[in-house]
Amino acid sequence: TGEAVGLGQVLRPPSVLKQLTPEYPRRARVDGVQGLVLVRIIVGTDGEVETEHTRVIRSIPMLDSAAIAAVNRWRFTPAIGRQGKPVRVILELPVQFSLN
């Protein structure tokens, strides 16, 4: 399948087909925890998230697992590489948790 590349190395980036809102953890809601979790994913040549590569790169510990669970179920159009074929691509996705 080839090595995953950055967005700067593709002709056409992936676009979101299905984006799930994360489930707000009850304890985080009760404690008033909110903010932005940044998650790094790899989108495969089929547009699916390669879940084994999902990593949190900006953490809010009470929210991390909910952010990962949501983005692992997102779906994309495949990125198109410089040769005009689908390629694996690395994305960083902000996942916002807000109580209002």
C-alpha positions in Angstrom: 0.0 0.0 0.0 3.0 2.3 0.3 4.2 4.8 2.9 1.8 7.4 4.2 2.6 10.9 2.9 1.8 14.4 4.2 -0.8 16.7 2.6 1.9 18.6 0.8 2.7 15.6 -1.3 -0.8 15.0 -2.8 -2.6 16.4 -5.8 -6.0 16.2 -4.1 -6.4 15.9 -0.4 -9.0 13.6 1.1 -12.4 15.1 1.9 -14.7 14.1 4.7 -17.6 11.9 3.7 -18.8 10.9 7.2 -17.9 12.8 10.4 -19.1 11.6 13.7 -19.4 13.9 16.7 -17.6 12.4 19.7 -19.6 11.2 22.6 -18.9 13.5 25.5 -17.6 11.5 28.5 -20.0 11.8 31.4 -17.3 12.4 33.9 -15.7 15.1 31.8 -19.1 16.8 31.4 -19.8 16.7 35.1 -16.3 18.1 35.8 -16.7 20.9 33.2 -13.7 19.6 31.1 -13.7 21.0 27.6 -11.2 22.0 24.9 -9.5 20.7 21.8 -7.9 17.3 21.3 -5.6 17.0 18.2 -5.6 13.6 16.7 -3.2 12.3 14.0 -4.6 9.7 11.6 -3.7 7.9 8.5 -6.4 7.7 5.8 -5.9 4.6 3.6 -6.3 4.3 -0.1 -9.9 3.2 0.5 -10.8 6.3 2.5 -10.9 4.4 5.7 -9.0 5.5 8.9 -6.2 3.0 9.6 -7.2 2.8 13.3 -4.0 1.1 14.4 -2.1 4.3 13.6 -4.4 6.8 15.3 -2.5 8.9 17.9 -3.4 11.8 20.1 -0.8 14.6 19.6 -2.5 17.3 21.8 -4.1 15.7 24.8 -6.9 16.4 27.2 -6.7 13.1 29.2 -10.4 12.9 30.0 -11.4 13.4 26.4 -8.7 11.5 24.4 -10.5 8.2 24.2 -13.7 9.8 23.0 -11.9 11.8 20.3 -10.1 8.6 19.1 -13.3 6.6 19.0 -15.0 9.3 16.9 -12.3 9.9 14.3 -11.6 6.2 13.8 -15.2 6.0 12.4 -14.8 9.0 10.1 -14.8 8.2 6.3 -13.0 10.1 3.6 -12.5 10.2 -0.2 -9.0 8.8 -0.8 -6.2 11.3 -1.3 -4.8 11.3 -4.8 -1.0 11.3 -5.2 1.2 12.9 -7.7 0.9 9.8 -10.0 -2.9 10.2 -10.1 -3.6 7.2 -7.9 -4.9 6.9 -4.3 -2.3 7.2 -1.6 -2.2 6.8 2.2 -2.1 10.3 3.8 -1.4 11.6 7.3 -4.0 14.1 8.7 -4.1 16.0 11.9 -7.7 16.5 13.0 -8.9 18.9 15.7 -11.7 17.4 17.8 -13.5 20.1 19.8 -15.4 19.4 23.1 -17.6 22.3 24.2 -20.2 22.3 26.9 -22.3 25.2 25.5 
